[in-house]
Amino acid sequence: MKFIDPHLHLFDRQKGKYGWLQTGNPPFWQDKAVIQRDFSESDLQVSAPAELAGFVHVEAGFDNQAPWREIEWLESTCQLPFRSIACADLTLSSEAFSDQVTRLKTLSSVVGVRHILDDDAVSLLSNQQVKRNLAHLEKEGVIFEAQFDANDDRAVTAFIDVIGHLPSLNVVLNHAGFPPPADSSGWKENIGKLSGLNNLWVKASGWEMTDRHFPVNTIAQTIETLIAAFGHDRVMLASNFPLTLFRTSYTELWQDYLALNLPWEVLQKVMYQNASTFYRF
C-alpha cells in the first residue's frame, strides 16, 4: 500500500533557527518521548505493507524572514518525491508579499504557503491586508495551509466568511482543526460548517497536539466524521512527524491508519490519491 504523507517536518538545527522550539516552560521540544536531535528523510521508516511514496514538507520555522532558505535546504538534501509548503507572512504589504511569493514559486517543490493562524485567527482574518494577500494567493494558484482551532466558533465563522469569497483558492485545514479526544460535539458541528466550503480539504493528523495519548478508536471515529462531512475525496491522512513521536512511532501511526475499517478504495484515496491530486505530484 503506497502512501503519501502530506504533513511532516524535517529539522537541521545547525542551519535553521527554529525559535519556537525554545518557547514555553519547559521548552516545547523537551519531551521524554522525543530525542532532541535533527530529523531527516532517513527517519521516515515504515514497515510492510505500507510504503512511503512521497511527502509534503510543511514549514517548520527554519527562517521565517527568508523562507526560501528552508526550501533550498530541502531540495538539496531530499531524494524522495516531495512538495513543500513554505512560510509566508500574510501581514506583509502587498508588494513585499508578492515579491516573497514570486521568489518561492521559483523553487520547484513549492506548491503553497502557511501562516499559522491559531489564537490570532479572528484578528488576522479581519485584517484587510491579510485578505488582500490571500486573494493574491488565489490569483497565483498557490495553496494556503490553514491552521486554527475548529472548536472556536468565532474563528470558524471568520474563516468561512473570508475563504467563501475566494472560491478558487485551494485551502487545506491542518490537523483536522484539533479535534478533542472527548466531548467533540462543538468540533463536529463546526466541521460540518467548514465542509460547505468546496475549496477546503482537510488533513487528519496532529493527534498528539491535543492529547499525548489520543486513543486509536477515537482517531478512527474522528476520521469517519471527517469523511462523512467532506466526502472521501477531500480528506487526507497525515503524520505531523516528528511531533507524532510524542504519541507513537511513525510506523505504528501508519499501521493504525491501514487498520481503519474503511473500504480499500476509500483507504487508497485518503492515504495516497487525494494528496497526490491536491499537492500536484
N, C-alpha and C positions, 0 to 999 in steps of 0.2 A: 504494500500500500504506500505509494508515493504521497508525500505531503509537502506543502509549502508553509513555513512558519511566518505569518505576516506581521509579527510584532516581537522583536527582540533587540537587545543592546549588546554591543561589544565595547571593551574598555582597554585603553592603553594609558595608564596613569602617568607615564613619563612624557607623553606627547600631549595629552588632553588636560583640561583644567578640572572639570567635574566638581565645581564648588559645592553643588547640592549634596554630595556625599558626606560632606563635613558638617552639615547643619543638623540641628536637633540636639537633644541632651538625653542619652548619648547620641553621637552622630548616627545618621540613618543607617550607614553600612555596618555598624557594629552589631552583628547578629551571629549567634553561635552556629547557625545553620549555613552560613556562607563564609568561605575563606576570603580574607581580604587580599585580593590579587587581581591581575588582569584577566580578561576573558576574550578568547579569540574563536575563530571559526572551528578550530580543532576541538573545542569543548562541546560542540553540538553533537554529542554521541547519542544514538538511538539503537534499539535492538529490533530484530525482525519480529513481525512483518513490516514494521514502519521503516520508511526510507526517506530521508530528507532530500528533497529535490531542489530546494531553493529557500530563500528567506527575504524578509523585508526588515531592514535595519532602521529603527526609529531613533531620532536624535537623542543623545544621552548627555547633553551639556558639555560636550568636548570643548567648544569655544563659541559661545553664543554671540560674540561680537564679530566673529569671522566664521560663520557656519560651514562654509565650503571646505575648511581645513579638515573637518571630520570626514567629509565625503572623499576628499583626496586621499586621506589615510586609508579608508576602507577600500577604495578602488585600487590602491597599490598593494593590498595585502590579501584580499578575499579571492578565493578560487571558485566557490560555488556560485551558480546564478543568483543574483540578488538585486533588489531595488532599494533605494534609500529615501527616507523621509528626513529632510533637513530641518534644523531650527530656523524659524523666521519670526521677527518681531512685528506683530500686527499694528503696533502703535507708531511705527516709523512714519515719517512723511511719505506722501505718495511717490515722490521722486526717489527717495532712499530705498523704499520698499521695492519699487520697480527695478532699481539697479540690483538689489540683492537677489530678486527672483531671476532676473536675466542672467546673472553670474552663476547661480545654482543650476539653471537649465543647461548650461554648457557642459555639465558633468553627466556622463552617460547613464548613471544609475538613478539619478534624481527623478522622482515622479510626483513628489508632494512635499508639503511643509507642515510643521506643527508649532503652534504657540499654545502652551498648556494654559487652559482657562481656569480649571479648578475653582478655588474660592473666589476668584475675581471674575467669574463667568458673567454675572449680571452687569457689572460695571464695564467690562470690556465689550460686551455685546451691545451696550448702549452708546458706545463711543463711535462717533461718526467717522473718524479716521479708520478705525478698525473695520467698519462696514465698507468703506471705500477700498481698503486693501483686500478684503475678502472678494469684492467684486472684481478686483484685478486678477486674483487667482482664477476666478471663473473665466475671465476673458483669455487667460493664458493656458487654460486647460490643466491647471496644477491642482492636485488633490489637497484637501485640507483635513488634517487629523484633529479631531475634536476630543479633548479630554476634560470631562467635568462630571459632577455628581448628579446622576439622573434621579436621585432621591429628592433633589432640591427643586421644588415646584417652580420657583421664580427663575432659576437657571434654565429649566426646560422650556418655559414659556418664552423667555428671551431668545433662546436658541432657535426655536421653531419660527419665531417672528422674523429673525434675520435670515436664516437659511431658506425659509419659504419664499423669500424674494430673490433667491439665487438658484433657480431650478436647474441650471446647467453646471453648477459647481458640484463636483464629486466629493462627498464628505463621508468619513467613517468615524464612528463613535468608539473610542478606545475603552478597553476593559469593561465593555457592556454597561458602562455608566456606573460601575461599582455596586453591583447587587449585594445586599446584605445576606448573610447565611440564614437568617431567620426574620420573620415578620417583613416580608418583601412586598406587601400589598401596594405601598406607595410607589415603589420602583416599578412594579408590574404595570400600574396604571399609566405612569409616565412613559414607559417603553411602548405601550400601545399608542400613545400620542405621537411619540417620535417616529414610529414606524409609518406614520402618514406622510412623512417626507420621502418621496420616491427617489430622491438623490442621496439618501442616507443609508449606508451599510453599517454593520456592527461587527466588532471583533470580541469574541468571548475569551477573556484572558485576565491576568492580574488578580486571580483569586486571593493570593497572599497579601494583596494590598488592603483587603478588607479584613481578612482573618487568616492568621498563620496556619490554622487548622480547618480551613474551609472543607466541609465534608464532600466526598466524591458524589454521594447520592444527590446532594443539593446542587452541585455543579451540573449534573445530568438534568435535573428539573429546571434549572436556570436556562440551559441551552434549549430545552424543549419550549420554554416560554418565548425565547428569542425567535426560534423558528416559527412558532405559531403566529407571532406578531409580524416578523419581517419576511417570512417565507424562506425556503431553503436556498434561494439564490442570492440573498443579501446578508448571510451570516458566515463568519469565518472563525475557525478555531485557531488560537494562537497561544504563545507561551509566556511572554514577558521575561524571558531569560535575560540575565541570570537571576533576576529577582524572584522568579519562581522557586529557586533553591531555598528560599525562606520556608517553603511549604513542602516541596517534594523534588525529586530529581527530574532532569529533563526527560529521560527515558520513561520514567513512571508516568509523567503527565501525559505523554502521547499514547502510552499503553492504556491509560484511563479513557482517553478520547476514543481510541479504537474499540473499546469495550462498551461504548454507548449503545443503547438499544435503539439504533436508527437503521432504516433500510440502507443497504450497501450503496445505492446510487445517491442517497442523501449524504451519507458519510463522505463519499468522494467529492461532492460539491463543497461541503463545509471544511474539508481538510485540504483540498487541492484546487479544484476548478474555480471556485469563487475568487480566491486570492490571485490565481493566475490571470483571471479576467480583469479584476479591479486594478491590480498593480501592473498590468501590461507586460507580463512575462512573455 
